[in-house]
Amino acid sequence: MIALQPVLETYAPAGFGLWPVAASEAGGFLPLNGALDEAQVGTAVMCVAACNDIDPEHDDRPPRPGDPLGGFLHGLLTMDPLFASGGLRITDTATGATLVPGCCNGLEDWREWFGVVDGDGDGGSGWFGHDPTPLAERVGDVVRLTVDAEREGGPVIDVSATELRRLLAGAERDLTGFLQLAAGWAAVRLPDHAVPVIRALARAVDMPLPVSPGTPRHHR
């Protein structure tokens, strides 16, 4: 069985106190879906904001606000384009082989996988980061996933193009569910920034705005 998840790269949130976050480790991955709890949603927002926490000294963005919350969210709300470190994680549950996004890959580019399925782009192949260097290639009716193209004889996952397209549709549903939760979370945790934050998150994962806000859970 092949499992596919949209994931964000996480980091250890030592000293972070702007809102509750879940325990996480540097270099780990957080799957995004509609079943996250409040702390996990907070972690996701923290990670995307941190990816874009760049001082506006050398561009035409407005100055960073002086308050801690506004300052931390400034990059998320003003950067264009946005970067969300992560991508798609694909696992062959029968063999345990797992393709994870490499360094410099972003979840905002997840739709490039459709080009692989359709045989577009560079011969139906795609680049999804380095260290490791995952590779996806369309070979006839199959998409061959090499877990690390720099590793000779490393694991390979074969999935039919039809099945991969179905899995990508599932990833889209997962991201929709995440954004619905994030909208409800932001309305409670970041009421003064909720609308621009959810708009930024939607851009960061290349998805439309949620039709309706999610229901906040376990808020205190």
Helices and strands as residue ranges (DSSP letters): E 2-9, E 29-31, H 38-51, G 56-58, H 68-78, E 86-92, E 98-99, G 107-109, H 112-118, E 125-127, E 135-139, E 142-146, E 156-160, H 161-189, H 194-204
